[in-house]
């Protein structure tokens, strides 16, 4: 028992997630092929794993989103199965996402496009977010996901989105209302023309506002207005652009907390 007193989940011989004892009991109830031994819950193959996810959704334990994501032991290893995005936190499975800093150069300081999440979003409605952000679905790379989300979320033309640059990666694990989030984020910067104005193309964003980067820094430091995982990507941005002195004691602690995975 670890990872917050959760039980290890295996797909065949590969360790892929963590579940609470209550969720383990639900899985055993809907998946007769599941084996429970020495604190480890094992499902034999990909088909049984995917069927288990659908059965949990039928019981109302998972908000089915009809978005298949890859199941891997750790990021960058081969795909072992596919599972709906809504089931990943319940099972403590790794997922991947992209976040893009939409930046504008002005004489006084850099500015950042800030999105306000729509109020009908199931997770973190009304919170502030990046110009472009989203989960990486099965079958797409982080770069392909970024370009897709740029068009869908902010109406950024492909030729402009392709100027985005991978600047870092970070990873975290944390308890959330939806379960245990284990996510790896790919950080991108895109410097936009001053005359470019995004608009919400798919309804997931209520609107966009262009803020001086100093205002973003103060809002993140003083409030909880931003979506929880946006903070990691913004702290990395502040360290790189000098709003946080990377050579200071605080800067070194923050860089260490972000981890070595921040390097692209």
Buried (B, 14 or more C-beta within 10 A) or exposed (E): EEBEEBBBBBBBEBEBBBBBEEBBEBBBEBBEBBEEEEEEBBBBEBEBBBBBBBBBBEEEBBBBBEBBBBBBBEBEEEEBBBBBBBBBBBBBBBBBBBBBBBBBEEEEEBBBBBBBBBEEBEEBEEBBBBBBBBBBBBEBEBBEBBBBBBBBBBBBEEEBBEEBEBBBBBBBEEEEEBBBBBBBBBBBBBEBEEEBEBEBBEEBBBEBEBBBBBBBBEBBEEEEEBBBBBBBBBBBBBBBBEBBEBEEEEBEEBBEEBEEEBEE
